[in-house]
Amino acid sequence: MTHALPVTRLHLAFLCPVLGIFAATACGNSPTDASGAAGTGSSTSVSGAPAGGSGAGGTSAGSSTAGGASGAHAGSSATGGAAGSGTAGAGSGGVNTAGSGTGGMGGTGTAGTGTGGTGSNGEPVFHLFMLMGQSNMAGVAKSEASDKNTDERLKVWGGCNQKAEQWNLANPPLGDCPGGSGINLSTSVDPGIWFAKTLLKKLPAGDTVGLIGTAESGEKIETFITGGKHHAAIMKKIAAVKTAKNARFAGVIFHQGESNTGQGTWPGLVKQLYNEVKQAFGVSYDVPFILGELPAGGCCSSHNTRIHEAAMQLPMGSYVSQQGTDVMDEYHFDHASVVLMGTRYGDKMIEALKW
């Protein structure tokens, strides 16, 4: 015959703390990060692109500070720590973006999506960037030897002096010449090539950059949106490029405003342009839209206040400064300034995409 042991106050005093530890663990409370207990589970997203791999749970991007796996290998699964910090890891760049991830058990949010590295099908990503605006985006300063690109990771859709309606090695100028306006130059350098060269510093391994030039010299923003004379051509290019294998719409750089200087409705038209481009790509996520200030030594620097306003109206809007640039005439950046602006666009995009 067995006899049940009497439960004394001494036994209870010993068991309660032990049971408390198990209960806390089962309920998702972490000694590393107590914020998961609130279960807010908000998501930190790099670009929101659903095609990207997602990062790991934990308190920092792609990390496992709350005890979660980091998803360091392409295609691997990364589940957040038992607590979950309430902010899912962003997991940007590199191969860890391919790993799927969930928020911590205490949180309700989903893991943040990435923008680089291997895509959801385990293959490299083709990042598409729109280059939009008027002459300072199309390029006016004469191209020099240093502008030439030989890196096969940089592609352009068509491009001046190259075969139209196909992907070519990116070299300036990147837009059509003479373009729909009839005045884009064929010997110029545009900031887009230096934007792209700058992206190479942080481009996830195996990925490629696709550039789509749509700038038209001397044109108002109204010509680019619905009803404008260049709108159909822009939509046609987007329809063609978005079908590329593993393509992902990644962002826009925009240099325009000289033809709309001081126009109060201009910021709202920029937002309309962004929404129409996004809709044409058929995506629900937002992408960085980076505007460039107009040169202080030129005609139209007073418009820079409108540029700042437009950046604030966009979900992922920002702008790059013209400080330190110079002009070759009343309107246009000289060669050194084209390089500087292009580099600034690239650095800002890297920051926005968290590469």
MARVOPA-832471 format. One line per 4 residues: number of its first residue (from 1); their letters; for each residue x, y, z of N, C-alpha, C, O. Coordinates in steps of 0.1 Angstrom, whole numbers. Each point is the difference from the previous one (the first is absolute). Layout:
% residues N
NUM = a = X,Y,Z,X,Y,Z,X,Y,Z,X,Y,Z; ...
This chain:
% residues 355
1 = mtha = 9,-12,0,-9,12,0,9,12,0,10,1,7; -14,9,-15,8,12,-1,-7,11,8,-12,0,2; 19,9,3,-5,10,9,3,14,-7,12,3,-3; -22,6,2,2,13,-6,8,8,10,-3,0,12
5 = lpvt = 13,7,-17,8,8,9,-7,13,4,-7,6,-9; 7,-2,21,-7,12,4,6,12,-6,13,1,0; -21,8,-5,5,13,-6,1,10,12,-10,5,5; 22,-1,-2,2,9,11,2,14,-5,2,2,-12
9 = rlhl = -2,7,21,3,14,-4,14,1,-6,2,9,-8; 7,-17,13,14,0,-5,0,-4,-15,7,6,-8; -15,-17,5,-1,-4,-14,-5,11,-9,6,3,-11; -16,4,15,-6,10,-8,9,12,-2,1,6,-11
13 = aflc = 7,-3,22,9,11,-1,11,-3,-11,5,9,-6; -2,-22,5,10,-4,-10,-6,0,-15,7,4,-9; -19,-10,8,-6,-2,-13,-5,12,-7,2,1,-12; -7,9,19,-6,12,-6,9,7,-9,-4,4,-12
17 = pvlg = 16,0,16,9,7,-9,4,-8,-13,1,6,-11; 0,-20,13,4,-8,-12,-12,0,-10,2,2,-12; -14,-4,17,-12,0,-8,-1,14,-7,-5,1,-11; 8,9,18,-1,14,-5,9,2,-12,-4,7,-10
21 = ifaa = 16,-13,10,9,1,-11,-6,-7,-12,1,6,-11; -6,-18,13,-6,-7,-12,-12,7,-5,-2,1,-12; -6,5,21,-12,7,-5,4,12,-8,-6,4,-10; 17,3,15,4,12,-8,5,-3,-13,-3,7,-10
25 = tacg = 10,-18,9,6,-4,-13,-11,-4,-10,0,4,-11; -10,-12,16,-11,-4,-8,-8,12,-5,-6,-1,-11; 5,11,19,-8,12,-4,7,10,-9,-5,10,-3; 18,-13,0,7,9,-9,7,11,7,4,9,-7
29 = nspt = -1,-9,20,7,10,7,15,-4,-1,4,-11,4; 4,20,-9,14,-3,-2,9,9,10,-3,11,2; 12,-17,5,9,7,8,9,10,-8,5,9,6; -3,-12,-19,8,9,-8,-7,12,-4,6,11,0
33 = dasg = -19,-12,-4,-8,11,-5,-14,-1,5,-8,-7,-6; 5,15,16,-14,-1,6,-10,7,-9,-12,-1,3; 16,8,-13,-10,7,-8,-9,-9,-8,-11,5,-4; 15,-17,2,-8,-10,-7,-13,-3,7,-10,-5,-6
37 = aagt = 10,7,19,-11,-4,8,-13,8,-3,-11,-4,1; 14,16,-6,-11,9,-4,-7,-5,-12,-12,3,-2; 19,-10,-6,-6,-6,-12,-4,9,-11,-9,-2,-7; 17,14,7,-3,9,-11,4,-5,-14,-8,2,-9
41 = gsst = 19,-8,9,4,-7,-12,0,8,-13,-3,-4,-10; 7,17,11,1,8,-12,11,-5,-9,9,-6,5; -10,9,-18,10,-4,-9,8,11,-6,-5,11,-3; 18,-13,3,9,9,-6,3,-5,-14,6,-10,-2
45 = svsg = -11,18,-8,2,-5,-14,9,9,-8,0,12,2; 9,-18,-10,9,7,-7,-6,7,-12,0,12,-1; -7,-20,-7,-7,6,-11,-14,-4,-1,-8,5,-8; 5,-16,15,-14,-5,0,-2,-9,-12,-11,-4,-3
49 = apag = 21,1,-5,-2,-8,-12,-3,-15,4,8,-6,6; -20,2,-10,-4,-14,5,9,-11,-7,0,-11,5; 6,15,-16,8,-11,-7,13,-3,8,6,-10,-3; -2,19,12,13,-2,7,-1,-10,11,-10,-3,5
53 = gsga = 22,-2,-1,0,-8,11,-2,8,13,2,12,-1; -6,-18,12,-2,7,12,11,-3,10,7,-10,-1; -6,19,10,11,-1,10,-4,-8,12,-11,-6,0; 19,7,11,-3,-8,12,-6,9,11,2,12,0
57 = ggts = -9,-19,9,-5,7,12,12,5,8,12,-4,-2; -15,12,13,10,5,8,0,15,0,-8,6,-7; 17,0,15,-1,14,2,8,8,-11,-2,12,0; 10,-18,-8,7,7,-10,-1,-8,-13,-3,-12,-1
61 = agss = 5,20,-11,-2,-6,-13,9,-12,-2,12,0,2; -19,-11,-5,7,-12,-4,8,-6,12,7,-10,-2; -10,14,14,7,-5,12,-9,-9,8,-11,-3,-4; 17,-3,15,-8,-9,8,2,3,14,2,-9,9
65 = tagg = -3,22,-6,3,4,14,-11,-5,10,3,-1,12; -14,-2,-17,-10,-6,9,0,-15,0,-10,-6,5; 20,0,-11,1,-14,0,-5,-6,-13,0,-12,-1; -3,20,-9,-5,-6,-13,12,-3,-9,11,5,2
69 = asga = -14,-13,-12,10,-3,-10,1,11,-10,-9,8,-1; 21,-6,-6,2,12,-8,-4,-2,-14,0,9,-8; -2,-21,3,-3,-3,-14,12,3,-9,-2,7,-10; 14,-11,14,12,4,-7,2,-7,-13,8,5,-8
73 = hags = -15,-15,5,2,-8,-12,-12,2,-9,-12,0,4; 15,1,-17,-11,2,-10,-10,-11,1,3,-12,0; -16,16,1,-10,-10,0,-3,-6,14,-9,-8,1; 17,12,9,-2,-6,13,-11,7,7,-4,11,-3
77 = satg = -2,-18,13,-11,6,8,6,6,13,9,-5,6; -14,17,-3,5,7,12,-12,4,9,-7,9,-4; 6,-16,15,-12,4,9,5,8,11,11,-2,6; -19,12,-2,4,9,10,2,-7,14,-4,-11,1
81 = gaag = 10,18,8,3,-6,13,-13,-1,8,-11,4,-5; 11,-11,15,-12,-4,8,-8,13,4,-12,0,0; 20,11,2,-7,12,5,-5,8,-12,-11,5,0; 20,-3,-10,-3,9,-11,1,14,6,-7,3,10
85 = sgta = 14,5,-17,2,14,5,-11,9,-3,-1,11,4; -8,-15,-13,-11,8,-5,4,7,-13,-8,6,-6; 21,-7,3,4,5,-13,8,-11,-7,10,-5,4; -15,1,-16,6,-11,-7,13,5,-6,0,11,-4
89 = gags = 10,-20,3,12,4,-7,-2,3,-14,-7,-7,-7; 14,17,2,-2,4,-14,7,-9,-10,-5,-3,-10; 16,-2,14,7,-10,-8,4,5,-14,-2,-7,-10; 7,19,9,2,6,-13,14,-5,-6,9,-2,8
93 = ggvn = -8,1,-21,12,-3,-7,5,-14,3,-4,-6,10; 14,2,-18,6,-13,2,-9,-11,-1,-12,2,-4; 17,-14,7,-9,-12,-2,-10,-2,11,-9,-8,-2; 10,15,14,-9,-3,10,-14,6,-3,-9,-3,8
97 = tags = 7,10,-19,-13,4,-3,-9,-11,-5,-12,1,0; 18,-12,-5,-8,-11,-5,-7,-8,11,-10,-6,-2; 16,6,14,-6,-7,11,-13,5,4,-2,13,1; -8,-21,1,-13,5,4,1,3,15,8,-6,7
101 = gtgg = -17,14,-2,1,4,15,-13,4,5,-8,5,-7; 6,-8,20,-12,5,6,4,8,13,11,-2,5; -20,10,-1,2,8,12,1,-10,12,-3,-12,-1; 8,17,12,1,-8,13,-14,-5,4,-10,6,-4
105 = mggt = 10,-16,12,-13,-6,4,-8,9,8,-13,-1,0; 19,11,6,-8,10,8,-6,10,-9,-10,7,4; 15,-5,-16,-5,11,-9,-10,-6,-11,-1,-12,-2; -5,22,-4,-10,-5,-10,4,5,-14,-7,-4,-10
109 = gtag = 18,11,9,4,5,-14,7,-10,-8,4,-11,5; -3,14,-18,8,-9,-9,14,5,-1,3,12,3; 5,-20,-8,14,4,-2,1,11,-11,-8,-1,-9; 18,10,10,2,10,-10,6,-6,-13,8,-10,1
113 = tgtg = -12,15,-12,5,-6,-13,13,7,-4,2,12,4; 6,-19,-11,13,5,-4,0,6,-14,-11,-1,-7; 22,7,2,1,5,-13,11,-5,-8,2,4,-11; 7,-13,17,11,-4,-8,2,-15,3,-8,-7,6
117 = gtgs = 19,2,-12,3,-15,2,-9,-8,-9,-7,5,-9; 6,-18,12,-8,-9,-8,-15,3,2,-4,3,11; -3,-5,-21,-15,3,0,-7,-12,6,6,-10,4; -20,11,-5,-8,-11,6,2,-13,-7,-3,-10,6
121 = ngep = 7,10,-19,3,-12,-7,14,-5,1,4,-9,-7; 4,15,16,14,-4,2,9,5,-10,12,-4,0; -16,13,-10,9,5,-10,3,15,3,-8,7,7; 19,-2,-13,3,14,2,-11,10,-5,-8,-4,-9
125 = vfhl = 8,16,14,-10,10,-3,5,10,-11,11,4,0; -20,-1,-9,2,11,-10,-7,12,5,-12,2,-2; 20,8,8,-6,12,6,-2,10,-11,9,4,-6; -22,1,5,-3,10,-11,-1,14,6,-7,2,10
129 = fmlm = 13,7,-16,0,14,4,-4,9,-11,5,-1,-11; -15,10,14,-4,10,-10,8,12,1,2,5,11; 3,1,-22,7,12,-1,-8,10,-7,-2,-1,-12; -4,11,20,-10,8,-6,3,15,2,7,4,9
133 = gqsn = -13,5,-17,2,14,1,2,7,-13,-5,-5,-11; 12,16,11,3,7,-13,15,1,-2,7,-10,3; -2,21,-8,14,0,-6,11,-4,10,10,-7,-4; -11,11,16,11,-4,10,0,-14,3,9,-5,6
137 = magv = -20,-3,-9,0,-14,1,4,-7,-13,7,-10,0; -11,16,-11,4,-5,-13,15,2,-2,6,-8,-7; -1,19,12,14,3,-1,3,10,-11,-5,-1,-11; 14,11,14,4,10,-9,15,1,-1,6,1,-11
141 = akse = 1,-2,22,15,0,0,5,-11,-9,-5,-11,0; 16,14,-7,6,-10,-9,6,-12,8,7,2,10; -10,-14,-15,5,-12,7,16,-1,-2,5,4,-10; 1,-9,21,14,-2,0,4,-15,2,-9,-8,2
145 = asdk = 21,5,-4,4,-15,1,-3,-6,13,-4,-12,1; 4,20,10,-3,-5,13,-14,-4,2,-3,-8,9; -6,12,-18,-14,-3,1,-3,-14,-5,-11,-6,3; 20,0,-11,-3,-13,-6,-1,-11,10,7,0,10
149 = ntde = -17,-9,-13,-2,-11,9,3,-13,-7,-3,-2,-12; 10,-8,18,3,-13,-5,-6,-11,8,2,-12,-3; -9,16,14,-5,-10,9,-13,-6,-5,-10,8,-1; 9,-21,-1,-12,-6,-6,-11,0,10,-11,-4,-4
153 = rlkv = 13,7,16,-11,1,10,-9,12,-2,-11,1,6; 15,8,-14,-7,12,-3,-6,0,-14,7,-1,-10; -20,0,9,-7,-1,-12,-9,13,-2,-4,6,9; 1,-3,-22,-9,11,-3,-10,-5,-11,4,-8,-9
157 = wggc = -16,12,11,-11,-4,-10,2,10,-12,-3,12,1; 8,-18,-12,3,8,-12,12,9,2,11,-4,1; -14,17,1,11,10,2,4,6,-13,-2,-5,-11; 8,17,12,4,7,-11,12,-7,-7,9,-6,7
161 = nqka = -8,6,-20,10,-6,-8,1,-16,2,10,-6,-4; -21,1,9,-1,-15,1,-13,-5,-6,-9,8,-2; 7,-21,1,-12,-5,-6,-12,1,10,1,-2,12; -11,7,-18,-12,3,9,-8,-13,3,2,-10,-6
165 = eqwn = -9,12,17,-10,-11,5,7,-13,3,-5,-11,-3; 17,12,9,7,-12,5,10,5,11,3,12,1; 1,-22,7,10,4,11,14,0,-6,4,-10,-6; 3,21,8,13,2,-5,10,3,12,-5,4,11
169 = lanp = 18,-5,-13,9,5,10,-2,15,2,0,7,-10; -1,-3,22,-3,14,3,12,9,-2,11,-2,5; -13,12,-14,10,10,-3,-8,13,-3,-10,-1,-6; 16,12,9,-7,13,-2,0,4,-15,9,-3,-7
173 = plgd = -20,11,4,-11,3,8,-10,-11,0,-1,-8,-9; -7,7,20,-8,-12,3,-14,2,-6,-7,-10,-1; 3,22,-2,-13,2,-6,0,-1,-15,10,-2,-6; -22,4,0,-1,0,-15,6,13,-5,-1,11,6
177 = cpgg = 7,-12,-18,5,12,-7,-4,0,-14,2,-10,-7; -9,20,2,-2,13,6,-12,0,10,-3,11,5; -3,-22,-3,-12,-1,9,-12,6,-6,0,6,-11; -11,-7,18,-13,5,-5,0,15,-1,-7,5,-9
181 = sgin = 15,2,17,1,14,-1,9,5,-12,-1,11,-4; 9,-20,-1,8,3,-12,13,7,4,8,3,-9; -5,-1,22,12,8,3,10,-7,10,9,6,4; -12,-19,0,10,-7,8,13,-2,-8,-1,-4,-11
185 = lsts = 12,6,18,13,0,-7,6,-14,0,-3,-8,9; 10,4,-20,5,-13,-1,15,-1,5,5,-11,0; 1,22,4,14,-1,4,1,4,15,11,2,5; -22,-2,2,0,5,14,2,-11,11,-1,-12,-3
189 = vdpg = 3,17,15,0,-9,11,-11,4,9,-3,12,2; -4,-22,4,-12,3,8,4,-6,14,8,-9,2; -15,15,9,3,-5,13,-3,-15,3,5,-6,9; -14,1,-18,-4,-14,2,12,-10,0,-1,-10,7
193 = iwfa = 11,12,-16,11,-9,-1,8,0,13,5,-11,4; -3,23,2,7,0,13,-8,-4,12,5,-5,10; -18,7,-11,-9,-7,9,2,-15,0,1,-6,11; -1,0,-22,1,-14,-2,14,-5,5,1,-10,7
197 = ktll = 9,17,-11,14,-4,4,1,0,16,7,-8,6; -14,18,0,0,1,14,-7,-12,7,4,-5,10; -15,1,-16,-7,-12,5,8,-12,1,-2,-9,8; 12,8,-18,8,-12,0,8,-3,13,3,-11,3
201 = kklp = -1,22,5,8,-1,12,-8,-9,10,7,-7,8; -20,7,-9,-8,-8,10,-9,-10,-7,-9,-6,7; 9,5,-20,-9,-9,-7,2,-15,6,11,-5,0; -22,-1,4,1,-14,5,6,-9,-10,-2,1,-12
205 = agdt = 10,-10,17,7,-10,-9,-9,-7,-10,-11,-5,4; 14,5,-16,-7,-7,-10,-11,8,-7,-6,-3,-10; 2,15,16,-11,8,-5,4,9,-11,12,2,-3; -21,4,-4,2,8,-12,-9,13,1,-10,-1,7
209 = vgli = 15,12,-12,-7,12,-1,-5,3,-14,7,-1,-9; -20,4,8,-6,4,-13,-4,14,1,-8,4,9; 12,5,-19,-3,14,0,-9,3,-12,2,-5,-11; -12,13,14,-10,3,-10,-1,15,-1,-5,7,9
213 = gtae = 11,-1,-19,1,14,-2,-12,5,-8,-3,-4,-10; -4,14,17,-12,6,-7,1,15,0,-10,7,-3; 21,-1,6,1,15,1,-1,6,-13,5,-5,-10; -12,17,10,-2,8,-12,4,14,2,-6,7,9
217 = sgek = 16,-2,-16,5,14,2,-11,10,-3,-8,-1,-9; 8,11,18,-9,12,-2,-15,-3,2,-8,8,-4; 5,-19,11,-15,-3,2,-5,2,14,7,-2,10; -20,6,-9,-7,2,12,-4,-14,6,0,-10,-8
221 = ietf = -2,9,20,-5,-12,6,-13,-5,-5,-3,-12,0; -5,21,-4,-13,-3,-6,1,-9,-12,-10,-7,-3; 21,7,-4,2,-8,-12,2,-15,3,0,-8,-8; 4,5,21,3,-13,4,-12,-8,6,0,-12,1
225 = itgg = -10,19,4,-11,-6,6,-12,-2,-10,1,4,-11; -11,-11,16,-12,-3,-9,-4,13,-8,-2,11,6; 1,-13,-19,-4,11,-8,12,8,-7,-2,7,-9; 14,-9,15,12,6,-5,5,-7,-12,-2,-12,-2
229 = khha = 10,19,-7,5,-6,-12,10,-10,1,2,-8,-9; 5,7,21,10,-11,2,-5,-11,9,7,-10,2; -19,11,2,-6,-10,10,0,-14,-6,4,-10,6; -9,9,-18,-2,-13,-7,14,-7,-2,1,-12,2
233 = aimk = 9,20,-5,13,-6,-2,6,-6,13,6,-10,0; -9,18,11,5,-5,13,-7,-13,3,6,-10,5; -19,10,-7,-8,-12,4,4,-12,-9,1,-12,5; 3,14,-17,4,-10,-9,13,-6,5,2,-13,-1
237 = kiaa = 8,21,5,12,-5,5,-2,-9,13,6,-10,1; -14,15,8,-3,-7,12,-6,-14,-3,4,-10,6; -14,10,-15,-6,-13,-4,10,-10,-5,-2,-12,2; 12,17,-9,10,-9,-6,10,-5,11,3,-12,0
241 = vkta = 2,21,8,11,-4,9,-5,-8,12,8,-8,5; -20,10,-1,-5,-8,12,-2,-15,-2,-2,-7,9; 3,3,-22,-1,-14,-3,13,-7,0,1,-12,-1; 10,19,4,13,-6,1,1,-10,11,-7,1,10
245 = knar = 15,-11,-12,1,-11,10,5,6,13,10,7,1; -17,-11,10,4,4,14,0,15,2,7,5,8; -14,3,-17,0,14,1,-8,5,12,-10,-6,4; 15,16,3,-6,7,11,1,15,-1,11,5,0
249 = fagv = -22,2,-1,0,14,0,6,5,13,-5,-3,11; 16,11,-11,8,3,12,0,15,3,2,3,12; -4,6,-21,1,14,3,0,9,-12,1,-4,-11; -2,17,14,0,11,-10,9,11,4,1,4,12
253 = ifhq = 7,1,-21,7,13,2,-6,10,-10,-2,-3,-11; 1,15,16,-8,10,-8,6,14,1,2,5,11; 2,0,-22,5,14,-1,-8,8,-10,2,-1,-12; -10,9,18,-9,8,-9,-5,12,8,0,0,12
257 = gesn = -5,10,-19,-6,12,7,4,13,-6,-7,10,2; 17,-10,-10,4,13,-7,-12,5,-8,-2,13,0; -5,-22,-7,-12,5,-8,-12,2,8,-10,5,-5; 10,-7,18,-12,2,9,4,9,12,-7,-1,10
261 = tgqg = 18,9,-11,5,7,11,-11,8,8,-7,8,-6; 7,-11,19,-9,7,9,-15,-4,-1,-8,5,8; 5,-15,-16,-14,-4,-2,-5,-7,13,5,-10,4; -16,16,2,-4,-6,12,-6,-14,-1,0,-7,10
265 = twpg = -5,4,-21,-7,-14,-2,11,-11,-3,-4,-11,-1; 16,16,-1,10,-10,-5,2,-12,10,1,-11,-5; 1,13,18,2,-11,9,-12,-11,-1,3,-12,0; -15,17,-2,-11,-10,-2,1,-7,-13,-4,-12,-1
269 = lvkq = 10,18,-9,1,-7,-13,12,-10,1,-1,-10,-7; 11,13,15,10,-10,2,-6,-12,7,4,-12,-4; -12,14,14,-7,-12,6,-8,-7,-9,-1,-13,0; -6,20,-9,-8,-7,-10,9,-9,-10,-4,-11,-3
273 = lyne = 15,17,-1,9,-7,-8,5,-13,7,0,-11,-6; 4,12,18,4,-12,8,-11,-10,0,3,-12,-2; -15,16,5,-11,-10,1,-3,-7,-13,-3,-12,-1; 4,20,-10,-2,-6,-13,11,-10,-4,-3,-10,-6
277 = vkqa = 15,13,9,11,-9,-3,-1,-13,9,2,-11,-6; -5,13,18,-2,-11,9,-11,-9,-5,1,-13,0; -12,19,-4,-12,-8,-5,4,-7,-13,-4,-11,-2; 12,17,-7,4,-6,-12,9,-12,2,-1,-10,-7
281 = fgvs = 9,10,18,8,-12,3,-8,-10,7,4,-12,1; -16,15,3,-9,-9,6,4,-5,14,-2,-12,3; 8,21,5,4,-4,13,-8,8,11,-5,11,-3; 4,-17,14,-7,6,12,9,6,10,-4,8,8
285 = ydvp = 17,-11,-9,10,5,10,5,14,-5,-1,3,-12; 7,5,21,6,12,-4,15,-1,-2,6,-9,5; -1,18,-13,14,0,-3,6,14,2,-8,10,0; 21,-9,2,6,14,1,-2,8,-13,2,-5,-11
289 = filg = -6,17,13,-1,10,-10,9,12,4,-4,7,9; 15,-6,-16,10,10,4,1,11,-10,2,-2,-12; -5,15,17,1,11,-9,13,7,2,7,-1,10; -3,9,-20,12,7,0,-2,15,0,-8,5,-7
293 = elpa = 15,3,16,-1,14,0,5,6,-13,9,-6,-7; -14,18,3,4,7,-11,13,8,3,0,5,12; 9,-3,-21,13,7,3,-2,14,5,-8,8,-6; 15,-4,17,-1,13,6,5,11,-10,-5,11,0
297 = ggcc = 14,-14,-9,6,10,-9,-8,1,-12,3,8,-9; -14,-15,7,-8,0,-12,-13,9,1,-1,9,9; -8,-12,-17,-12,8,-2,-10,-2,11,-8,10,4; 7,-22,2,-12,-4,6,1,-6,14,-9,-8,4
301 = sshn = 19,12,3,2,-6,14,-11,4,9,-1,-7,11; -7,17,-13,-11,3,8,-10,-11,1,-8,-1,9; 8,-8,-19,-9,-12,-1,4,-10,11,-8,-10,2; 19,11,4,5,-11,9,-10,-1,12,-1,-11,6
305 = trih = -6,21,-2,-10,-1,11,-11,-9,-5,-5,-8,9; 1,8,-21,-10,-9,-6,5,-14,0,-7,-10,2; 20,8,-5,6,-13,0,-1,-6,14,-2,-12,2; 5,20,8,0,-5,14,-15,-4,4,-2,-10,6
309 = eaam = -7,18,-11,-14,-3,3,-5,-13,-6,-6,-8,6; 11,6,-19,-4,-12,-7,6,-12,7,-7,-11,2; 19,11,3,6,-11,7,-8,-3,12,-1,-12,4; -4,22,3,-8,-3,12,-13,-6,-2,-6,-6,8
313 = qlpm = 1,7,-21,-14,-5,-3,1,-15,-4,-11,-6,-1; 23,1,-2,1,-13,-5,3,-10,11,7,4,10; -12,-16,-11,2,-10,11,15,-3,3,3,-2,12; 5,2,-22,15,-3,2,7,11,-8,10,-3,-6
317 = gsyv = -14,15,7,6,12,-7,12,5,7,0,0,13; 9,5,-20,12,7,5,6,9,-11,-5,-1,-12; 15,8,15,7,8,-11,15,1,3,4,-3,11; 3,6,-21,15,2,1,3,14,-2,-6,7,-9
321 = sqqg = 16,-2,16,4,14,0,8,3,-13,7,-8,-5; -8,21,0,8,4,-11,13,8,6,8,4,-8; -7,-4,21,11,8,6,14,-5,-6,2,-12,0; 6,21,-4,13,-3,-5,0,-2,-16,11,-3,-5
325 = tdvm = -22,4,-1,-1,-2,-15,2,14,-7,0,10,6; 2,-11,-19,2,12,-8,-7,-3,-13,-3,-11,-4; 0,22,-3,-7,-1,-13,9,4,-12,9,8,2; -13,-13,-13,7,3,-13,-7,11,-8,6,6,-9
329 = deyh = -18,-4,13,-8,11,-6,-11,4,10,1,-3,12; -12,9,-16,-10,4,9,-8,-11,7,-6,1,10; 6,-13,-17,-8,-11,5,7,-13,4,-5,-7,9; 16,4,-14,5,-14,0,13,-1,8,9,8,0
333 = fdha = -8,-20,7,12,-3,8,12,-3,-10,-2,-5,-11; 14,9,16,12,-3,-8,3,-15,3,-7,-7,8; 18,2,-14,3,-14,0,2,-5,15,-5,-10,4; 13,18,3,4,-4,14,-13,-1,8,-1,-8,9
337 = svvl = -8,17,-11,-13,1,8,-9,-12,-4,-7,-5,9; 7,1,-22,-8,-12,-4,5,-12,8,-8,-8,5; 21,6,-4,6,-11,7,-4,1,15,-4,-10,6; 5,22,0,-3,2,14,-15,-3,3,-3,-7,9
341 = mgtr = -6,12,-18,-14,-2,2,-3,-15,-1,-8,-5,8; 13,-1,-18,-2,-15,-2,4,-8,11,-7,-9,5; 19,12,1,5,-7,11,-9,2,13,-2,-9,7; -3,22,-6,-9,2,11,-13,-7,-1,-5,-5,10
345 = ygdk = 0,4,-22,-12,-8,-3,2,-15,5,-8,-6,6; 20,1,-10,3,-14,3,1,-2,15,-5,-10,5; 13,19,2,1,-2,14,-13,1,7,-3,-7,10; -6,16,-14,-13,2,6,-9,-13,-2,-7,-4,8
349 = miea = 9,-2,-20,-8,-12,-3,5,-11,8,-9,-8,5; 21,6,-3,6,-10,8,-5,1,14,-4,-10,7; 4,22,-2,-6,3,14,-15,-4,0,-4,-6,10; -3,10,-20,-15,-2,1,-3,-15,-1,-9,-5,6
353 = lkw = 17,-3,-14,-2,-14,-2,6,-8,11,-2,-12,1; 11,19,7,7,-7,11,8,-12,-5,1,-10,6; 6,13,-17,10,-10,-5,12,0,8,10,-7,-3
